[in-house]
Amino acid sequence: MGTTVQHLSQRDFQKMKILVPPKDLLTAFKNIADSIYENEVKLRRKNQNLAFTRDLLLPKLMSGELDVSELDIKIPEVEV
């Protein structure tokens, strides 16, 4: 079995001491990391849905096939 660090041998790795956090700390980290990952997956799905909707509607808006001039759309101001 080789290593990806050429100057370290298997013997060097066997001599290394590795700190392992307590189980309760690992569990707490896992819960936080899982929550962040789940949110990231949800946001990716939402972004894909928004991109699909944009790609579907934009040509219709540009061609005039859809008219939104009568809609009461309030666009919030964005600070630059």
N, C-alpha and C positions, 0 to 999 in steps of 0.2 A: 504494500500500500504506500503510495507516494503522498507528498504534500504539495501544496501550491506555493509554498515559500521555500525556495531552493536551499537556502542556508540553514533551514531547520530540519532535523532528522526526526524519525519516529521516537527515538530515545529522548530527544529534547522535549517533545510533546508529552511523553510519559512522565517527565520530571516536573512539568508545569502544574502549578496550583491554580485552581479556578474557583473564584468566589461564586457561590450559588445563593441567591436571596431566599429568605424564608418563604415557605409555601403560601402564607397569607398575603405576602407582598406580591408574589407571582399571580395569585388569584385576583387581587385588586387591580393589578396592571392588566391582566387579561380582560377583565370586565370593562375597563376603560377603553382598551384597544379594540375590543369587539364592538363596542358602541360606536366608536369613531369609524370603524370599517363599515358597519351597517349603514351609517349615515352617508358615507362616501358612495356606497353602492346605490342607495336611494337617489342621491344627487346626480350620479351618472345617468340613471334611468330617466330622471326628470329632464336633464339636459338633452338626452337623445330624443325624448318626446317633443321638447320645445324646438329642437332643430328640425325634426320631421314636420311639425306643424308650420314652422316658418317656410320650409321648402315647398310645402303644399300650398300655402296661402299667398306667398309673395308674388308668384307669377300672375295669380288671379287679381291681386291688388294692382300690380303694375299695368296690367292690360285693361283695367277698368271693369273686368268681369264682376268683381265685388266692389261695391261702393260703401264706404264707411263714413262718408262725410256727414251723415245725419246722426251718427252715434255720439253720445255724450261721454267722451273719453277724457279722463283727467290724467295727465302725465305729471308725475312728481318731479320737482326740480332736483337736479343732482349737483352736489358741490364738486367743483373741480379743484 
